[in-house]
């Protein structure tokens, strides 16, 4: 693969992109995508929108982190000189515009939500991530809005309050990531564990309220619990950057499983199982490209 092309791909964090698509499928399930004629074209447009927005966000993150990465992550495409800073910024802008454009092709509400995501991304990358509380909250807001983007498939937003689940979950992951470079973040890991528990409780409540067949939904939740807590406990006991990074990666990739657990409560088991197939894709891509 051409080194420059590989550099642009590295900037986009390909392993993370299926998790953005998973949000759309979960949100669409909440909107009742299986209760009407399946709008495959509109659903795919929203998937493209979400993926482009996410990719634009992580590229822009590296643009703003250029000086820090020169010290902490000099091997990344921008500080290594592989991708010029100016070109990376233009690339990020194009991706964000494409994200809003594909949402506009679905309906105006989707376009407004996508625009809100783009604004939240810019605020996070350029400002709020510097702050201990505001940064994780802003990052969580981006994920919550991404779930709402899927919910807006039919031009209305129903149970928008369910978007607080990915918001809290991403807040927890962002807390963990604060020790990814230097380690020594046990307090953050404890708080992340508590927030994980809040997310799990919320999913259980949703399953009880929404799921027609609770026991079909339960295995997805059990898988989610196993995938997030196992590396988190290890990162607490072995509080090194290496184990903290593994906990962060597990948290990010497990977003697919969280979305599957949510989706099955509003749809059927096979829809959630198809959504879950995004997880091995993410894992495969994580072997080739960095997640964080």
C-alpha positions as CSV (number, residue, x, y, z in Angstrom):
1,X,0.0,0.0,0.0
2,X,1.2,3.5,-0.8
3,X,2.7,5.1,2.3
4,X,0.8,8.4,1.9
5,X,-2.5,6.5,1.4
6,X,-1.8,4.5,4.4
7,X,-1.1,7.7,6.3
8,X,-4.5,9.1,5.5
9,X,-6.1,5.8,6.5
10,X,-4.3,5.9,9.8
11,X,-5.6,9.4,10.4
12,X,-9.2,8.1,10.0
13,X,-8.8,5.3,12.6
14,X,-10.5,2.6,10.3
15,X,-11.0,0.2,13.3
16,X,-13.3,2.7,15.0
17,X,-15.5,3.5,11.9
18,X,-17.7,0.3,12.2
19,X,-18.6,1.5,15.7
20,X,-20.0,4.7,14.2
21,X,-22.1,2.6,11.8
22,X,-23.4,0.5,14.6
23,X,-24.8,3.6,16.3
24,X,-26.9,4.2,13.2
25,X,-28.2,0.7,13.0
26,X,-29.2,0.8,16.7
27,X,-30.8,4.2,16.3
28,X,-32.7,3.0,13.3
29,X,-34.0,0.0,15.3
30,X,-35.3,2.4,17.9
31,X,-37.0,4.3,15.1
32,X,-38.8,1.1,14.1
33,X,-36.9,0.4,10.9
34,X,-38.2,-3.2,10.8
35,X,-41.8,-2.2,11.3
36,X,-42.1,-0.5,7.9
37,X,-40.7,-1.0,4.4
38,X,-37.0,-1.3,4.9
39,X,-35.5,2.1,3.7
40,X,-32.1,0.6,2.7
41,X,-30.9,3.6,0.7
42,X,-31.7,6.1,3.4
43,X,-30.1,3.8,6.1
44,X,-26.9,3.5,4.0
45,X,-26.8,7.2,3.5
46,X,-26.9,7.7,7.3
47,X,-24.2,5.1,7.7
48,X,-22.0,7.0,5.3
49,X,-22.8,10.2,7.1
50,X,-21.9,8.8,10.5
51,X,-18.6,7.2,9.2
52,X,-17.5,10.4,7.5
53,X,-18.3,12.5,10.5
54,X,-16.4,10.2,12.8
55,X,-13.4,10.0,10.4
56,X,-13.4,13.8,10.1
57,X,-13.5,14.2,13.9
58,X,-10.5,11.9,14.5
59,X,-8.5,13.5,11.7
60,X,-9.2,17.0,13.1
61,X,-8.2,15.7,16.5
62,X,-4.7,14.9,15.2
63,X,-4.6,18.3,13.5
64,X,-5.2,20.1,16.8
65,X,-2.9,17.7,18.7
66,X,0.0,18.2,16.3
67,X,2.4,19.8,18.8
68,X,1.6,17.3,21.6
69,X,2.0,14.4,19.2
70,X,5.4,15.7,18.2
71,X,6.5,14.8,21.8
72,X,4.2,11.9,22.8
73,X,3.4,10.2,19.5
74,X,6.0,11.3,16.9
75,X,5.3,8.2,14.8
76,X,1.8,9.4,13.8
77,X,1.3,10.6,10.2
78,X,1.3,14.3,10.8
79,X,4.2,14.7,13.3
80,X,6.3,12.2,11.3
81,X,6.0,14.4,8.3
82,X,4.1,11.8,6.2
83,X,1.0,14.0,5.9
84,X,1.4,17.8,5.9
85,X,-0.6,19.6,8.6
86,X,-2.4,21.7,6.0
87,X,-3.5,18.8,3.9
88,X,-4.7,16.9,7.0
89,X,-6.9,19.9,8.0
90,X,-8.4,20.1,4.5
91,X,-9.0,16.4,4.6
92,X,-10.8,16.7,7.9
93,X,-13.0,19.5,6.6
94,X,-13.9,17.5,3.5
95,X,-14.9,14.5,5.6
96,X,-17.1,16.6,7.9
97,X,-18.8,18.2,4.9
98,X,-19.5,14.8,3.3
99,X,-21.0,13.7,6.6
100,X,-23.5,16.5,6.6
101,X,-24.2,16.1,2.9
102,X,-25.1,12.4,3.1
103,X,-27.5,13.1,6.0
104,X,-29.1,15.9,4.0
105,X,-29.9,13.3,1.3
106,X,-32.1,11.5,3.8
107,X,-34.1,14.3,5.3
108,X,-33.7,17.8,6.8
109,X,-33.9,16.6,10.4
110,X,-31.0,14.2,9.7
111,X,-29.0,17.1,8.2
112,X,-29.6,19.2,11.3
113,X,-28.5,16.4,13.6
114,X,-25.4,15.8,11.4
115,X,-24.6,19.5,11.5
116,X,-24.9,19.4,15.3
117,X,-22.5,16.5,15.4
118,X,-20.0,18.3,13.3
119,X,-20.2,21.4,15.5
120,X,-19.8,19.2,18.6
121,X,-16.8,17.6,17.1
122,X,-15.1,20.9,16.3
123,X,-15.7,22.2,19.8
124,X,-14.3,19.0,21.3
125,X,-11.2,18.9,19.1
126,X,-10.4,22.6,19.3
127,X,-11.4,23.5,22.8
128,X,-13.2,21.2,25.3
129,X,-10.9,18.2,25.3
130,X,-8.4,20.2,27.4
131,X,-10.8,20.2,30.3
132,X,-11.2,17.2,32.7
133,X,-15.0,17.2,32.9
134,X,-16.1,19.2,29.8
135,X,-13.9,17.1,27.4
136,X,-15.4,13.6,28.2
137,X,-18.9,15.2,28.3
138,X,-18.5,16.7,24.9
139,X,-17.1,13.5,23.5
140,X,-20.1,11.6,24.9
141,X,-22.4,14.2,23.4
142,X,-21.0,13.4,20.0
143,X,-21.9,9.7,20.5
144,X,-25.3,10.5,21.8
145,X,-26.1,12.7,18.8
146,X,-24.8,9.9,16.5
147,X,-27.4,7.5,18.0
148,X,-30.0,10.2,17.5
149,X,-28.9,10.5,13.9
150,X,-30.0,6.9,13.4
151,X,-33.3,7.6,15.2
152,X,-34.0,10.5,12.8
153,X,-34.2,8.1,9.8
154,X,-37.9,8.8,9.3
155,X,-37.8,12.5,10.0
156,X,-38.9,12.3,13.6
157,X,-37.1,11.6,16.9
158,X,-38.8,9.4,19.4
159,X,-37.0,8.2,22.5
160,X,-34.2,10.7,22.3
161,X,-33.4,10.3,26.0
162,X,-31.9,6.9,25.2
163,X,-29.0,8.8,23.7
164,X,-27.7,9.5,27.3
165,X,-26.5,5.8,27.4
166,X,-23.7,6.3,24.8
167,X,-23.0,9.7,26.3
168,X,-22.3,8.2,29.7
169,X,-20.4,5.3,28.2
170,X,-18.1,7.5,26.2
171,X,-17.6,9.7,29.2
172,X,-16.3,6.7,31.0
173,X,-13.9,5.6,28.2
174,X,-12.6,9.1,27.9
175,X,-11.8,9.1,31.6
176,X,-9.8,5.9,31.2
177,X,-7.9,7.3,28.3
178,X,-6.5,10.1,30.4
179,X,-3.8,7.7,31.6
180,X,-3.0,6.2,28.3
181,X,0.3,7.9,27.9
182,X,1.6,8.1,31.5
183,X,-0.4,5.6,33.4
184,X,-1.3,6.0,37.1
185,X,-5.1,6.7,36.7
186,X,-6.7,4.3,39.1
187,X,-9.2,6.9,40.3
188,X,-10.4,7.4,36.8
189,X,-10.7,3.7,36.3
190,X,-12.9,3.4,39.4
191,X,-15.2,6.1,38.2
192,X,-15.3,4.5,34.7
193,X,-16.3,1.2,36.4
194,X,-19.2,3.0,38.2
195,X,-20.3,4.7,35.0
196,X,-20.2,1.3,33.1
197,X,-22.5,-0.1,35.8
198,X,-24.9,2.8,35.2
199,X,-24.9,2.1,31.5
200,X,-25.6,-1.6,32.1
201,X,-28.5,-0.8,34.5
202,X,-30.0,1.5,31.9
203,X,-29.8,-1.1,29.2
204,X,-31.4,-3.7,31.5
205,X,-34.3,-1.2,32.2
206,X,-34.7,-0.6,28.4
207,X,-34.8,-4.4,27.8
208,X,-37.4,-4.9,30.5
209,X,-39.6,-2.0,29.0
210,X,-39.0,-2.5,25.3
211,X,-37.9,-6.1,24.6
212,X,-40.6,-8.6,23.6
213,X,-38.3,-11.5,24.4
214,X,-36.0,-10.4,27.2
215,X,-33.9,-13.6,27.1
216,X,-33.0,-13.0,23.5
217,X,-31.6,-9.7,24.5
218,X,-29.8,-10.9,27.6
219,X,-26.8,-12.7,25.9
220,X,-25.8,-9.5,24.1
221,X,-25.7,-7.7,27.4
222,X,-23.6,-10.5,29.0
223,X,-21.1,-10.3,26.2
224,X,-20.9,-6.5,26.6
225,X,-20.2,-6.8,30.3
226,X,-17.4,-9.4,29.8
227,X,-15.7,-7.4,27.1
228,X,-15.6,-4.1,29.0
229,X,-14.9,-5.2,32.6
230,X,-12.2,-7.8,32.0
231,X,-9.6,-5.3,30.6
232,X,-10.8,-2.6,33.0
233,X,-10.0,-4.7,36.0
234,X,-6.7,-5.7,34.6
235,X,-5.9,-2.0,33.9
236,X,-6.7,-1.2,37.6
237,X,-4.4,-3.9,38.9
238,X,-1.6,-3.3,36.4
239,X,-2.0,0.4,36.0
240,X,0.5,0.9,33.1
241,X,-0.1,2.7,29.9
242,X,-0.1,-0.6,28.0
243,X,-3.0,-2.0,30.0
244,X,-4.9,1.3,30.1
245,X,-4.7,1.5,26.3
246,X,-6.1,-2.1,26.1
247,X,-9.0,-1.1,28.3
248,X,-9.7,2.0,26.1
249,X,-9.5,-0.1,22.9
250,X,-11.9,-2.7,24.4
251,X,-14.3,0.1,25.4
252,X,-14.3,1.6,22.0
253,X,-14.7,-1.6,20.1
254,X,-17.4,-2.8,22.5
255,X,-19.6,0.0,21.4
256,X,-20.8,-2.4,18.7
257,X,-21.9,-4.8,21.3
258,X,-23.7,-2.1,23.3
259,X,-25.5,-1.0,20.1
260,X,-26.5,-4.6,19.5
261,X,-27.8,-4.9,23.0
262,X,-29.9,-1.8,22.5
263,X,-31.1,-2.7,19.0
264,X,-32.3,-6.2,20.0
265,X,-34.7,-4.6,22.5
266,X,-36.5,-2.7,19.6
267,X,-36.2,-5.3,16.8
268,X,-35.4,-9.0,16.6
269,X,-32.4,-11.1,17.5
270,X,-31.1,-11.6,14.0
271,X,-31.0,-7.9,13.3
272,X,-28.8,-7.4,16.4
273,X,-26.7,-10.4,15.3
274,X,-26.1,-8.8,12.0
275,X,-25.1,-5.6,13.7
276,X,-22.7,-7.6,15.9
277,X,-20.8,-8.7,12.8
278,X,-19.3,-5.2,12.8
279,X,-17.3,-6.3,15.9
280,X,-15.0,-8.8,14.1
281,X,-14.5,-6.2,11.4
282,X,-13.4,-3.6,14.0
283,X,-11.1,-6.2,15.6
284,X,-9.5,-7.1,12.3
285,X,-8.9,-3.4,11.4
286,X,-7.5,-2.8,14.9
287,X,-4.7,-5.3,14.0
288,X,-3.8,-3.1,11.0
289,X,-4.5,0.4,12.3
290,X,-4.3,2.1,15.7
291,X,-7.6,2.6,17.6
292,X,-6.5,5.4,19.8
